């Protein structure tokens, strides 16, 4: 997630240089074709102007839908933060078995790391193993969905605490409700992550932008000559940059600068929970990258 108030010129060029280069080449080719091939064809400026208005609405719709996905993802993880803190706080308040409480808090941290790895499709990330006991690792060997399996183990141990009368029925219901909330947040995150944004919207938006750039070049050629290449590139830069900004938000759990910073959120939750149980070692927060974004 971007945290700076401004984007550096280097970062802007890093995002857009490929499409800028393609646009310059495309506009130059269009200019040459218009000058040497379509000699008698003159395109009115009103035509690309009307088309640009329609494309702007189209891009605006795409970007609104992309931001809605991003904001929903951030809201879901805000709920996971709250439920995680409540989980640790209630265990400490209700459960008299300190060892079991610490084990369940650590297991919850492992759940968060496993969920983060699952959403970002980091199949080789096994950092969650550092937070769960060896007996849990054996149970997870036959499971394909690690976060859900960890919630299942939490539920089983919670039931054991009630059976041993370490917690009351009322306290059990409260803690179990938090597990249900966490499962709900996990499912909602996976729904966003596994739902592909309709490819037709993306394809036709890109196609219409390139047609618009060509029409701008052809309609301004008779007025400004070769400088129409620069003018059409500038218009294309605006439209393509806005479109690329929307694309960066469509998959909010991807490991990039515009995504929801679930790695940083998970580390912050870990710090909060370890402080609650009085752990000896508290890891530092994840630092922003180049003071521009957090992951």
Secondary structure as GFF3:
##gff-version 3
##sequence-region A 1 295
A	DSSP	alpha_helix	9	36	.	.	.	ID=ss1
A	DSSP	alpha_helix	45	94	.	.	.	ID=ss2
A	DSSP	alpha_helix	98	119	.	.	.	ID=ss3
A	DSSP	three_ten_helix	127	131	.	.	.	ID=ss4
A	DSSP	alpha_helix	134	140	.	.	.	ID=ss5
A	DSSP	alpha_helix	146	163	.	.	.	ID=ss6
A	DSSP	alpha_helix	169	194	.	.	.	ID=ss7
A	DSSP	alpha_helix	199	224	.	.	.	ID=ss8
A	DSSP	three_ten_helix	225	227	.	.	.	ID=ss9
A	DSSP	alpha_helix	228	250	.	.	.	ID=ss10
A	DSSP	alpha_helix	262	277	.	.	.	ID=ss11
###
